[in-house]
Amino acid sequence: MKSDKKAYTNRTFETLSTLSRNDICDILTSKGILNDDPRLDNFFQLPENSFNLKELVPKEVSFLIKILSDDLVIPNFHSFSQRILEISKIVESNCNGKVADYIPELKSVDPNNFAVCITTIDGQCFNFGNYDTPFCVQSTCKPINYCVALEMLGEAKVHQYIGREPSGQRFNEVSLNQNGLPHNPLINSGAMMCCALISPEHSVAERFEIVRKSWKKLTLNKGPGFDQATYESEKLTANRNFALAHLMQEVGAFPNNTNIEDTMDLYIRNCALTLNASNLSNAAAILANGGICPFSQDRIFSSETVKDCLTIMSFCGMYDFSGEFAFKVGIPAKSGVSGAIMLVVPNVMGISVWSPNLDEYGNSVRGVEFAQRLTDTFNIHYFDSLVGNSSKIDPRRHFSNLD
């Protein structure tokens, strides 16, 4: 078996040697490999009219062979992208919902913005719409805050202070579980608790930098930015969140010596971080890849941290629509009131959708429709493998035609 694989690799290498640089660029495009992919830095710097394998480092040659061998997680990426494009254009026509108006700065965002981005665990990328327009992460920061807390303290310590159950209530409800704790890390009370647990011995600025550095790693140093105006407006309108924080303090939910003002400041700062949809899909792909960056192969989070995070996202990530979403869509997700949704298909891809118009639950109208159409088309629901639904497409199939 090993000799067969080696022979196939040798034949692929020979084929690679006969191709021009432009030929290879065309293949890369069809496979979803962008021309700024850091794994092919040397290749993309070569002159257009010359190409010599000897000018590439071994890792680049190995990666090119992998691509030509159809050894990527979505081998027929061109057909896959066409299906995603069709879904995106259908969803784009949905103009229902309205932008969040309880945070003044979010109220002014253009409701027509729409982006869909996909990054696979092999670094294949699809971008549609306003994918390079920055937006505030809002509640899509909560899974990352949770991961940072888990990395620092471990699951047992974190869940001394936060539950693991859906709340069944609005995300900003002033209530706690029967043990006087936040129901889970992905609602406001739980996210505040995560902030309280992140290096409380340091200043707010230092703690914020810890979170920001995690986002930098998740986005290949392409993000995040910070929206000062949103931070200030949200701080002025955060009375309900402050009430929730004081309730937790009153019942002794916080660790000893927790500074409420600092905790709330960190929480609001994290929500005011900005990314674009492409950045967010990169972060989602790292979660899909068990905490490892597809482009650098750096480990950002431990596999245990990612497992815990995706488990919570599976049933708590879409506010009080989480149960319905888990039933119909069946993949881990987290939404935010800026209109962003981060979706994770474990061992396959990370997806981001951004569209500011929200439904009655606070989720992006287009984002939810896209997710539903996605799992109606592709067999990526948790339990599709049990059904054996041949009417759905398996994007992971090798040497197959998706059309």
DRENZABA-952505 format. One record per residue (C-alpha): residue number from 1; residue in one letter; x, y, z. Coordinates in Angstrom, 1 decimal. Layout:
% residues N
(NUM; "A"; (X; Y; Z))
...
END
This chain:
% residues 403
(1; "M"; (0.0; 0.0; 0.0))
(2; "K"; (2.8; 2.4; 0.9))
(3; "S"; (4.6; 1.6; -2.4))
(4; "D"; (1.4; 2.4; -4.3))
(5; "K"; (1.1; 5.7; -2.6))
(6; "K"; (4.7; 6.6; -3.2))
(7; "A"; (4.3; 5.7; -6.9))
(8; "Y"; (1.2; 7.9; -7.1))
(9; "T"; (3.1; 10.8; -5.4))
(10; "N"; (6.0; 10.4; -7.9))
(11; "R"; (3.6; 10.5; -10.9))
(12; "T"; (1.9; 13.6; -9.4))
(13; "F"; (5.4; 15.2; -9.0))
(14; "E"; (6.2; 14.5; -12.6))
(15; "T"; (2.9; 16.0; -13.7))
(16; "L"; (3.6; 19.1; -11.5))
(17; "S"; (7.0; 19.5; -13.2))
(18; "T"; (5.3; 19.8; -16.6))
(19; "L"; (2.9; 22.6; -15.6))
(20; "S"; (3.4; 26.3; -16.1))
(21; "R"; (3.0; 28.7; -13.2))
(22; "N"; (-0.3; 29.9; -14.7))
(23; "D"; (-1.6; 26.4; -15.1))
(24; "I"; (-0.9; 25.8; -11.4))
(25; "C"; (-2.6; 29.1; -10.4))
(26; "D"; (-5.7; 28.0; -12.3))
(27; "I"; (-5.7; 24.7; -10.4))
(28; "L"; (-5.2; 26.4; -7.1))
(29; "T"; (-8.1; 28.7; -7.8))
(30; "S"; (-10.4; 25.8; -8.7))
(31; "K"; (-9.4; 24.1; -5.4))
(32; "G"; (-10.1; 27.2; -3.3))
(33; "I"; (-6.5; 28.1; -2.6))
(34; "L"; (-6.2; 31.9; -2.5))
(35; "N"; (-3.2; 33.8; -4.0))
(36; "D"; (-2.2; 35.1; -0.5))
(37; "D"; (-2.0; 31.7; 1.1))
(38; "P"; (1.0; 31.8; 3.4))
(39; "R"; (1.8; 28.2; 2.6))
(40; "L"; (2.8; 29.1; -0.9))
(41; "D"; (4.6; 32.4; -0.3))
(42; "N"; (7.6; 31.5; -2.5))
(43; "F"; (5.5; 30.1; -5.3))
(44; "F"; (3.4; 33.3; -5.6))
(45; "Q"; (6.5; 35.5; -5.7))
(46; "L"; (7.9; 33.7; -8.8))
(47; "P"; (7.7; 35.6; -12.1))
(48; "E"; (4.6; 34.6; -14.2))
(49; "N"; (6.7; 33.4; -17.1))
(50; "S"; (8.9; 31.1; -15.2))
(51; "F"; (8.4; 28.2; -12.8))
(52; "N"; (11.0; 25.9; -11.4))
(53; "L"; (10.2; 23.4; -8.6))
(54; "K"; (13.8; 23.8; -7.3))
(55; "E"; (12.9; 27.4; -6.3))
(56; "L"; (10.3; 26.1; -3.8))
(57; "V"; (10.9; 24.8; -0.3))
(58; "P"; (9.9; 21.2; 0.2))
(59; "K"; (6.8; 22.0; 2.2))
(60; "E"; (5.4; 24.0; -0.7))
(61; "V"; (6.1; 21.2; -3.2))
(62; "S"; (4.4; 18.7; -0.8))
(63; "F"; (1.4; 21.0; -0.5))
(64; "L"; (1.2; 21.4; -4.3))
(65; "I"; (1.3; 17.6; -4.7))
(66; "K"; (-1.4; 17.2; -2.1))
(67; "I"; (-3.6; 19.7; -4.1))
(68; "L"; (-3.0; 17.9; -7.4))
(69; "S"; (-3.7; 14.6; -5.8))
(70; "D"; (-7.2; 15.7; -4.8))
(71; "D"; (-6.2; 15.0; -1.2))
(72; "L"; (-8.1; 18.0; 0.3))
(73; "V"; (-11.1; 17.7; 2.6))
(74; "I"; (-13.4; 19.0; -0.2))
(75; "P"; (-11.8; 17.6; -3.4))
(76; "N"; (-14.4; 19.0; -5.8))
(77; "F"; (-14.3; 22.5; -4.4))
(78; "H"; (-15.3; 24.2; -7.6))
(79; "S"; (-18.7; 22.4; -7.7))
(80; "F"; (-19.1; 22.8; -4.0))
(81; "S"; (-18.5; 26.6; -4.4))
(82; "Q"; (-21.1; 26.8; -7.1))
(83; "R"; (-23.7; 25.3; -4.8))
(84; "I"; (-22.7; 27.7; -2.0))
(85; "L"; (-22.9; 30.6; -4.5))
(86; "E"; (-26.4; 29.5; -5.5))
(87; "I"; (-27.6; 29.3; -1.9))
(88; "S"; (-26.0; 32.7; -1.1))
(89; "K"; (-27.8; 34.4; -4.0))
(90; "I"; (-31.1; 32.9; -3.0))
(91; "V"; (-30.7; 34.0; 0.6))
(92; "E"; (-29.5; 37.5; -0.4))
(93; "S"; (-33.0; 38.2; -1.6))
(94; "N"; (-34.5; 37.8; 1.9))
(95; "C"; (-34.9; 41.4; 3.3))
(96; "N"; (-36.9; 40.5; 6.4))
(97; "G"; (-35.9; 41.5; 9.9))
(98; "K"; (-34.4; 44.7; 11.2))
(99; "V"; (-31.0; 45.8; 12.6))
(100; "A"; (-30.4; 45.9; 16.3))
(101; "D"; (-31.5; 49.2; 17.7))
(102; "Y"; (-30.8; 49.0; 21.4))
(103; "I"; (-27.1; 49.7; 20.8))
(104; "P"; (-27.0; 53.1; 19.0))
(105; "E"; (-24.0; 52.4; 16.8))
(106; "L"; (-25.4; 49.1; 15.5))
(107; "K"; (-28.6; 50.9; 14.5))
(108; "S"; (-26.7; 52.8; 11.8))
(109; "V"; (-25.3; 49.8; 10.0))
(110; "D"; (-26.4; 49.2; 6.4))
(111; "P"; (-29.0; 46.4; 6.5))
(112; "N"; (-28.1; 45.4; 2.9))
(113; "N"; (-24.7; 44.1; 3.9))
(114; "F"; (-24.3; 40.4; 3.3))
(115; "A"; (-21.3; 38.1; 3.3))
(116; "V"; (-20.7; 34.4; 3.3))
(117; "C"; (-17.2; 33.0; 3.9))
(118; "I"; (-16.0; 29.4; 4.2))
(119; "T"; (-12.6; 28.2; 5.2))
(120; "T"; (-11.9; 24.4; 5.2))
(121; "I"; (-9.5; 22.6; 7.5))
(122; "D"; (-7.2; 22.4; 4.5))
(123; "G"; (-7.4; 26.2; 4.0))
(124; "Q"; (-9.7; 26.2; 1.0))
(125; "C"; (-11.6; 29.4; 0.9))
(126; "F"; (-14.9; 30.8; -0.5))
(127; "N"; (-15.8; 34.4; -0.2))
(128; "F"; (-19.1; 36.1; -1.2))
(129; "G"; (-20.5; 39.6; -0.9))
(130; "N"; (-19.2; 42.2; 1.6))
(131; "Y"; (-16.6; 39.7; 3.0))
(132; "D"; (-13.9; 42.3; 3.7))
(133; "T"; (-16.2; 44.8; 5.4))
(134; "P"; (-15.5; 45.0; 9.2))
(135; "F"; (-18.3; 44.5; 11.8))
(136; "C"; (-18.4; 44.2; 15.5))
(137; "V"; (-18.2; 40.6; 16.7))
(138; "Q"; (-20.7; 41.2; 19.6))
(139; "S"; (-21.8; 37.8; 20.9))
(140; "T"; (-19.6; 35.8; 18.5))
(141; "C"; (-16.8; 36.7; 20.8))
(142; "K"; (-18.3; 34.5; 23.6))
(143; "P"; (-17.0; 31.1; 22.4))
(144; "I"; (-13.5; 32.6; 22.2))
(145; "N"; (-13.8; 34.1; 25.7))
(146; "Y"; (-14.9; 30.7; 26.9))
(147; "C"; (-11.9; 29.0; 25.1))
(148; "V"; (-9.5; 31.5; 26.6))
(149; "A"; (-10.9; 30.9; 30.1))
(150; "L"; (-10.7; 27.1; 29.6))
(151; "E"; (-7.1; 27.3; 28.4))
(152; "M"; (-6.2; 29.3; 31.5))
(153; "L"; (-8.1; 27.4; 34.2))
(154; "G"; (-9.3; 24.1; 32.8))
(155; "E"; (-12.9; 22.8; 32.4))
(156; "A"; (-13.4; 21.9; 36.1))
(157; "K"; (-12.5; 25.3; 37.4))
(158; "V"; (-14.4; 27.3; 34.8))
(159; "H"; (-17.6; 25.3; 35.5))
(160; "Q"; (-17.5; 25.9; 39.2))
(161; "Y"; (-18.8; 29.3; 38.1))
(162; "I"; (-20.8; 28.6; 34.9))
(163; "G"; (-23.4; 26.0; 34.1))
(164; "R"; (-23.8; 23.9; 31.0))
(165; "E"; (-27.5; 24.1; 30.2))
(166; "P"; (-29.6; 26.1; 27.8))
(167; "S"; (-31.4; 28.9; 29.7))
(168; "G"; (-34.6; 28.7; 27.7))
(169; "Q"; (-34.8; 32.5; 28.1))
(170; "R"; (-33.6; 35.6; 26.4))
(171; "F"; (-29.8; 36.0; 26.2))
(172; "N"; (-29.9; 39.1; 28.4))
(173; "E"; (-32.5; 37.8; 30.9))
(174; "V"; (-31.8; 38.8; 34.5))
(175; "S"; (-31.8; 35.3; 35.9))
(176; "L"; (-29.5; 32.5; 37.0))
(177; "N"; (-29.8; 28.7; 37.3))
(178; "Q"; (-31.0; 26.8; 40.4))
(179; "N"; (-27.4; 27.0; 41.7))
(180; "G"; (-27.2; 30.7; 41.4))
(181; "L"; (-24.8; 30.5; 38.4))
(182; "P"; (-25.1; 31.6; 34.8))
(183; "H"; (-26.8; 28.8; 32.7))
(184; "N"; (-23.9; 28.6; 30.2))
(185; "P"; (-20.9; 30.6; 28.8))
(186; "L"; (-22.7; 31.8; 25.7))
(187; "I"; (-25.4; 34.0; 27.2))
(188; "N"; (-24.6; 37.4; 28.7))
(189; "S"; (-24.2; 36.3; 32.3))
(190; "G"; (-22.0; 33.4; 31.4))
(191; "A"; (-19.8; 35.6; 29.1))
(192; "M"; (-19.4; 38.1; 31.9))
(193; "M"; (-18.3; 35.3; 34.2))
(194; "C"; (-15.7; 34.2; 31.6))
(195; "C"; (-14.4; 37.7; 31.6))
(196; "A"; (-14.2; 37.7; 35.4))
(197; "L"; (-12.1; 34.5; 35.2))
(198; "I"; (-9.6; 35.8; 32.7))
(199; "S"; (-6.5; 37.0; 34.6))
(200; "P"; (-8.3; 39.0; 37.2))
(201; "E"; (-5.0; 40.0; 38.8))
(202; "H"; (-4.1; 42.1; 35.8))
(203; "S"; (-5.5; 45.5; 34.6))
(204; "V"; (-8.4; 45.6; 32.2))
(205; "A"; (-6.0; 46.7; 29.4))
(206; "E"; (-3.8; 43.7; 30.0))
(207; "R"; (-6.7; 41.3; 30.1))
(208; "F"; (-8.1; 42.8; 27.0))
(209; "E"; (-4.8; 42.3; 25.3))
(210; "I"; (-4.8; 38.6; 26.2))
(211; "V"; (-8.2; 38.1; 24.4))
(212; "R"; (-7.1; 40.3; 21.5))
(213; "K"; (-4.0; 38.2; 21.0))
(214; "S"; (-6.1; 35.1; 20.8))
(215; "W"; (-8.1; 36.7; 18.1))
(216; "K"; (-4.9; 37.7; 16.2))
(217; "K"; (-3.8; 34.0; 16.2))
(218; "L"; (-7.3; 32.9; 15.0))
(219; "T"; (-7.2; 35.4; 12.1))
(220; "L"; (-3.6; 35.0; 10.9))
(221; "N"; (-2.8; 38.5; 12.4))
(222; "K"; (-5.4; 40.0; 10.1))
(223; "G"; (-7.7; 41.1; 13.0))
(224; "P"; (-9.2; 42.2; 15.2))
(225; "G"; (-9.8; 45.9; 15.1))
(226; "F"; (-11.7; 47.9; 17.7))
(227; "D"; (-14.8; 50.1; 17.3))
(228; "Q"; (-14.4; 52.8; 20.0))
(229; "A"; (-17.8; 54.4; 19.2))
(230; "T"; (-19.6; 51.1; 19.7))
(231; "Y"; (-17.7; 50.5; 22.9))
(232; "E"; (-18.8; 53.8; 24.3))
(233; "S"; (-22.4; 53.6; 23.1))
(234; "E"; (-22.7; 50.1; 24.5))
(235; "K"; (-21.3; 51.1; 27.8))
(236; "L"; (-23.9; 53.9; 28.1))
(237; "T"; (-26.7; 51.5; 27.4))
(238; "A"; (-25.6; 48.5; 29.4))
(239; "N"; (-27.9; 49.0; 32.4))
(240; "R"; (-29.5; 45.6; 32.0))
(241; "N"; (-26.1; 43.9; 31.9))
(242; "F"; (-24.9; 45.8; 34.9))
(243; "A"; (-28.1; 44.7; 36.7))
(244; "L"; (-27.2; 41.1; 35.8))
(245; "A"; (-23.7; 41.5; 37.0))
(246; "H"; (-24.8; 43.0; 40.4))
(247; "L"; (-27.3; 40.1; 40.8))
(248; "M"; (-24.5; 37.7; 40.3))
(249; "Q"; (-22.4; 39.6; 42.8))
(250; "E"; (-25.3; 39.7; 45.3))
(251; "V"; (-25.7; 35.9; 45.3))
(252; "G"; (-22.0; 35.2; 45.5))
(253; "A"; (-21.6; 33.8; 42.0))
(254; "F"; (-18.4; 35.6; 41.1))
(255; "P"; (-15.0; 34.5; 42.5))
(256; "N"; (-13.9; 36.4; 45.6))
(257; "N"; (-12.6; 40.0; 45.0))
(258; "T"; (-14.1; 40.3; 41.5))
(259; "N"; (-14.2; 43.9; 40.4))
(260; "I"; (-17.6; 44.4; 38.7))
(261; "E"; (-16.6; 47.5; 36.9))
(262; "D"; (-13.5; 45.9; 35.4))
(263; "T"; (-15.4; 42.8; 34.5))
(264; "M"; (-18.1; 44.7; 32.6))
(265; "D"; (-15.5; 46.9; 30.9))
(266; "L"; (-13.7; 43.8; 29.6))
(267; "Y"; (-17.0; 42.3; 28.5))
(268; "I"; (-18.0; 45.4; 26.5))
(269; "R"; (-14.6; 45.8; 25.0))
(270; "N"; (-14.6; 42.2; 23.7))
(271; "C"; (-18.0; 42.8; 22.1))
(272; "A"; (-16.7; 45.9; 20.3))
(273; "L"; (-13.8; 44.0; 18.6))
(274; "T"; (-14.2; 44.1; 14.8))
(275; "L"; (-13.5; 41.5; 12.2))
(276; "N"; (-14.7; 40.8; 8.6))
(277; "A"; (-16.5; 37.7; 7.5))
(278; "S"; (-13.3; 36.2; 6.1))
(279; "N"; (-11.5; 36.6; 9.4))
(280; "L"; (-14.4; 35.0; 11.3))
(281; "S"; (-14.5; 32.0; 8.9))
(282; "N"; (-10.8; 31.5; 9.6))
(283; "A"; (-11.5; 31.4; 13.3))
(284; "A"; (-14.3; 28.9; 12.8))
(285; "A"; (-12.0; 26.7; 10.7))
(286; "I"; (-9.6; 26.5; 13.6))
(287; "L"; (-12.4; 25.2; 15.8))
(288; "A"; (-13.3; 22.8; 13.0))
(289; "N"; (-9.7; 21.6; 12.9))
(290; "G"; (-9.5; 20.8; 16.6))
(291; "G"; (-7.7; 24.0; 17.5))
(292; "I"; (-5.0; 23.9; 14.8))
(293; "C"; (-4.7; 26.7; 12.2))
(294; "P"; (-5.0; 25.2; 8.7))
(295; "F"; (-2.5; 27.7; 7.3))
(296; "S"; (0.3; 27.7; 9.9))
(297; "Q"; (-0.3; 24.4; 11.6))
(298; "D"; (0.1; 26.2; 14.9))
(299; "R"; (-2.0; 25.0; 17.8))
(300; "I"; (-4.2; 27.8; 19.0))
(301; "F"; (-6.4; 25.9; 21.5))
(302; "S"; (-6.2; 22.4; 22.9))
(303; "S"; (-8.5; 19.8; 21.4))
(304; "E"; (-10.2; 19.4; 24.8))
(305; "T"; (-11.0; 23.1; 24.9))
(306; "V"; (-12.4; 23.0; 21.4))
(307; "K"; (-14.5; 19.9; 22.2))
(308; "D"; (-16.0; 21.7; 25.2))
(309; "C"; (-16.6; 24.9; 23.2))
(310; "L"; (-18.3; 23.1; 20.2))
(311; "T"; (-20.4; 21.1; 22.6))
(312; "I"; (-21.8; 24.2; 24.2))
(313; "M"; (-22.2; 25.9; 20.8))
(314; "S"; (-24.3; 22.9; 19.7))
(315; "F"; (-27.2; 23.6; 22.1))
(316; "C"; (-26.6; 27.1; 23.4))
(317; "G"; (-25.2; 29.2; 20.6))
(318; "M"; (-28.3; 30.7; 18.9))
(319; "Y"; (-30.0; 32.4; 21.9))
(320; "D"; (-33.5; 31.0; 22.6))
(321; "F"; (-33.7; 29.6; 19.1))
(322; "S"; (-30.9; 27.1; 19.9))
(323; "G"; (-33.0; 24.0; 20.3))
(324; "E"; (-34.8; 24.6; 17.0))
(325; "F"; (-31.5; 25.4; 15.3))
(326; "A"; (-29.9; 22.2; 16.6))
(327; "F"; (-32.8; 20.2; 15.4))
(328; "K"; (-33.1; 21.6; 11.9))
(329; "V"; (-29.5; 22.6; 11.1))
(330; "G"; (-27.5; 20.4; 13.4))
(331; "I"; (-24.1; 22.0; 13.5))
(332; "P"; (-22.4; 24.1; 16.2))
(333; "A"; (-23.0; 27.8; 15.8))
(334; "K"; (-22.9; 31.1; 17.6))
(335; "S"; (-24.7; 34.3; 16.6))
(336; "G"; (-24.3; 37.9; 17.5))
(337; "V"; (-26.6; 40.9; 17.3))
(338; "S"; (-24.4; 42.6; 14.7))
(339; "G"; (-25.8; 40.0; 12.3))
(340; "A"; (-22.8; 37.6; 12.4))
(341; "I"; (-23.1; 33.9; 12.7))
(342; "M"; (-20.1; 31.5; 13.1))
(343; "L"; (-20.8; 27.9; 12.0))
(344; "V"; (-18.5; 24.9; 12.6))
(345; "V"; (-18.6; 21.6; 10.7))
(346; "P"; (-16.1; 19.5; 12.7))
(347; "N"; (-13.2; 18.1; 10.6))
(348; "V"; (-14.5; 19.8; 7.5))
(349; "M"; (-14.9; 23.6; 7.6))
(350; "G"; (-15.7; 26.9; 9.4))
(351; "I"; (-18.3; 29.2; 8.0))
(352; "S"; (-19.3; 32.8; 8.7))
(353; "V"; (-22.4; 34.6; 7.6))
(354; "W"; (-22.9; 38.4; 8.2))
(355; "S"; (-26.2; 40.2; 7.5))
(356; "P"; (-27.4; 42.8; 10.0))
(357; "N"; (-31.2; 42.2; 9.8))
(358; "L"; (-32.2; 40.2; 12.8))
(359; "D"; (-35.2; 38.0; 13.6))
(360; "E"; (-37.2; 38.0; 16.9))
(361; "Y"; (-34.6; 35.9; 18.6))
(362; "G"; (-31.7; 38.3; 17.8))
(363; "N"; (-30.2; 36.0; 15.0))
(364; "S"; (-29.4; 37.1; 11.5))
(365; "V"; (-32.4; 36.3; 9.3))
(366; "R"; (-30.2; 35.6; 6.3))
(367; "G"; (-27.7; 33.7; 8.4))
(368; "V"; (-30.3; 31.3; 9.7))
(369; "E"; (-31.8; 30.7; 6.3))
(370; "F"; (-28.3; 30.1; 4.8))
(371; "A"; (-27.6; 27.6; 7.5))
(372; "Q"; (-30.9; 25.8; 6.9))
(373; "R"; (-30.3; 25.7; 3.2))
(374; "L"; (-26.8; 24.5; 3.7))
(375; "T"; (-27.7; 21.4; 5.7))
(376; "D"; (-30.7; 20.8; 3.4))
(377; "T"; (-28.2; 20.5; 0.5))
(378; "F"; (-25.1; 18.9; 2.2))
(379; "N"; (-25.1; 16.0; 4.6))
(380; "I"; (-23.3; 17.8; 7.5))
(381; "H"; (-26.0; 17.6; 10.2))
(382; "Y"; (-24.8; 15.8; 13.3))
(383; "F"; (-26.8; 12.7; 12.4))
(384; "D"; (-27.1; 12.7; 8.6))
(385; "S"; (-24.7; 9.7; 8.6))
(386; "L"; (-27.4; 7.6; 10.5))
(387; "V"; (-30.0; 8.4; 7.9))
(388; "G"; (-28.0; 7.6; 4.9))
(389; "N"; (-29.8; 10.4; 3.0))
(390; "S"; (-28.7; 9.9; -0.6))
(391; "S"; (-30.6; 13.1; -1.7))
(392; "K"; (-28.0; 15.2; 0.1))
(393; "I"; (-24.4; 15.8; -1.2))
(394; "D"; (-21.4; 14.7; 0.7))
(395; "P"; (-18.8; 17.5; 0.1))
(396; "R"; (-16.0; 15.2; 1.4))
(397; "R"; (-16.4; 12.6; -1.3))
(398; "H"; (-13.3; 12.0; -3.3))
(399; "F"; (-13.2; 12.0; -7.1))
(400; "S"; (-16.9; 12.7; -7.4))
(401; "N"; (-19.0; 15.1; -9.3))
(402; "L"; (-21.3; 17.2; -7.1))
(403; "D"; (-23.3; 18.5; -10.0))
END
